[in-house]
Amino acid sequence: MEDLPKGLAASDAGKIAEKLGSISAGKVLDVGTARGGFIDTLIKTLKAYDSFVGIDYCPSGESREDMESAEKRFEGKAVQFLQMNAENLRFEDESFDTVCISHALHHLAGINMVVTEMKRVLKKGGNFILQEVYCDGEQTEAQKADELEHEWEARIDSLLGITHNKTLTAQEISDIANGLKLSEIEIFDSTHPVDCLFCEKKHQCEDPRNQATFHEAIKDIDDGIKRIENHPDLQTRMRLTEEGKKVKEAIAKSGASPASYLFVIGKK
Ligand SMILES: C[S@@+](CC[C@H](N)C(=O)[O-])C[C@H]1O[C@@H](n2cnc3c(N)ncnc32)[C@H](O)[C@@H]1O
């Protein structure tokens, strides 16, 4: 393995990649796939797979564009994308060998309905994979600033009618995972996601003030303000714009690093 930056090397990302590298995943369903980012990570890490189906309900024009770009990204690979609400999956019982959901739980209106549906379409003995950022615990100042930005962005989405809840706590995510009654369940708690292992900017990102994430967080705030600039609720728009400026100040002070997350894997 190449020389990894300290923070990434100390995280559980390597252990998670190792675990994924032991799995022959068969036919895989990725729920809330957006641009298929998690499918990309799985293709790079799994021991083997047959095919992927990525589903997303695409509530906005932006998310339909995400799906179109995902289709282009995986052209020629055994990856298919479908527009579908995960609360009511249009698949037979036990039709997938692996089901997964990445960074999408806090975007769901009905978490329990979705995970129950995912379990229904999973074969007995199949793999359930879940990864989700959490908001509490021992986060660095840079992670806390990023979380502030994320919460602010969730309020922008909510104003525009898109479900985006506050990030869950680690306990809430564990409760959801344990409620699935999976066997051989393993929970990893990592400061870095697995995809950081493959990222060209991983060395830059070690410094939260001089990194891609920092500039991305500032850009996300500018983009968020643009997204609501024509919204008729002037008062909320002005409040969110002011709060956006404060979040920018917090990021300028501490930098920004993605929040820690839980990675859960178990069998039905
Ligand atoms: C942050 S994105 C997920 C990112 C992606 N999984 C990854 O790891 O790169 C959350 C996605 O969940 C989708 N989503 C929310 N509720 C959904 C539902 N009921 N059915 C399907 N997709 C849903 C949203 O449209 C959004 O694209």
The ligand as a Gaussian input file, in Angstrom:
#p B3LYP/6-31G(d) Opt

LIG

0 1
 C      -26.296000      12.195000      -0.325000
 S      -27.089000      11.358000      -1.574000
 C      -26.341000       9.756000      -1.554000
 C      -24.959000       9.687000      -2.055000
 C      -24.481000       8.369000      -2.591000
 N      -25.166000       7.222000      -2.075000
 C      -22.988000       8.234000      -2.330000
 O      -22.594000       7.554000      -1.370000
 O      -22.214000       8.878000      -3.064000
 C      -28.695000      10.918000      -0.948000
 C      -29.615000      10.438000      -2.062000
 O      -30.768000       9.778000      -1.477000
 C      -31.834000       9.960000      -2.404000
 N      -33.116000       9.620000      -1.764000
 C      -33.740000      10.241000      -0.749000
 N      -34.911000       9.633000      -0.451000
 C      -35.045000       8.604000      -1.335000
 C      -36.046000       7.617000      -1.552000
 N      -37.160000       7.560000      -0.808000
 N      -35.860000       6.728000      -2.540000
 C      -34.731000       6.754000      -3.288000
 N      -33.744000       7.669000      -3.139000
 C      -33.897000       8.583000      -2.175000
 C      -31.687000      11.431000      -2.797000
 O      -32.395000      11.735000      -3.983000
 C      -30.167000      11.578000      -2.919000
 O      -29.738000      11.418000      -4.239000

